[in-house]
Amino acid sequence: MDRMAVRSIVLATVLALALVAALAFTFHHFRVIEAKRFCERIVTQVEATRKRDGYAPEKPDPSWWAGRQVPALVRTQDFYLRTSTGCLLRFRDPLAFDDVWTLDSRSTNWSNYDGY
């Protein structure tokens, strides 16, 4: 095989891998967006309960997501953390360095950090 053919094969392989990586990243990005939207919907229910009772529930209520598909990045057994002012909803993004996304129910601001 001549050098030009080898270069063409290497270039085609590199381009194919780059395309696959770009598609995988895009797909994963949509998974993060899906998890964020799920948490944002739950926050409205948490805040309604907090306004009614004066405090956020101790534990999440499974009825909040009944009938909905729970996103793959959200682990319902540990995504809810009650605070003194409301709650934090969180999920882990395994492909990110700052791998934990957290939504504060009171400020409705997202933050992310390293560690879970």
N, C-alpha and C positions, 0 to 999 in steps of 0.2 A: 504494500500500500504506500503510495507516495505521501509526502509531507502535507500537501494541500488537502488530501482526503482526510488525513488524521486531524488537521486543524478544523476542517469543516465538521467532523464528528464531535470534536471537543466543544466547539462553539454551539452546535445544535444541542448538545447535552446541557451545557451551562444555561442556555436560554430556556430550555424545557424546565430545568430545576427552578429557575427564577420565576417562571410562570406559575408553577405549582406552589411555590412559596407565597407568591402574591395572592393566589386564590385562597390558600389556607388562611392567610392573615385576614383577608376580607371576610371569609366565613366566620372566623373567630370574633372579629370586631362586631359582627351582627349578633353573636351570642352575648357579648357584653351589653350591647344596647338592649337586647331582649330582657336580660336580668335586671338592668336598671329600670326599665318600664314596669316590670313586675313589682319591684320594691316601691316604686312611686305610687302605684295603685294601692298597695297595702298601707302606705303611710296615711292616706286619707281615712282609712278605716281606724287606724290606731289613734289618729288625732280626734276623730269623732268620739271614740270611746273615752279618750282623755278629757275632752271637754264635758262629756256627760257625767263621768265619774270623778273627775278631778285629778286623775292619775292614769298613766298608761298601764295597760294590762301587764301582769307579771310574766305571762307566757303568750306566745302567739296563738291565735284561734284558727284552727285548720279551716273553718268556714270562710276565712278571708280569701282562700285560694281554691275553695271547692268548685269543681266544674271547670277549672282552668288547668292548662298544662304548666307545670312548674318548670322554669328554665333549667337547663342542665347545669349551669354554674351555681344555682341556688340550692343550698342544703337546708331544707326547712327545719331540720333538727337543731341547727345552731346558727341560723341567720338573724335571729332576733335577740337584741340585748337591751333590756330596760335600763333607763337612766333616771336621774332625779327629775329631769325636765320632760322626758318623753321616752324615746327609744332610738336605737341605732339598728338599721337593717344593713346587713353586710353579705358579701359573697366574695369568693376567691377567684381570681383570674390567673390560672396556672401558667400562662405564657408571658406574664408581665413581671418585671423586677419588683415594682411596687404592686404586689399581687392581691391586696385586699381593697375592695371598694366598699365604702361605708356611706350610708344616707342617714343624716340626722333628721328625725321626724319634725323637730321644731323649726329648724332653719330651712329645711328641704335642700340643703347643700350636700353635694357629693365631695368626698375626699378619698384619696387612696394612699396606702402606705405599705411598707414591707412587713410581712409576717402575718401569721394567723393564730 
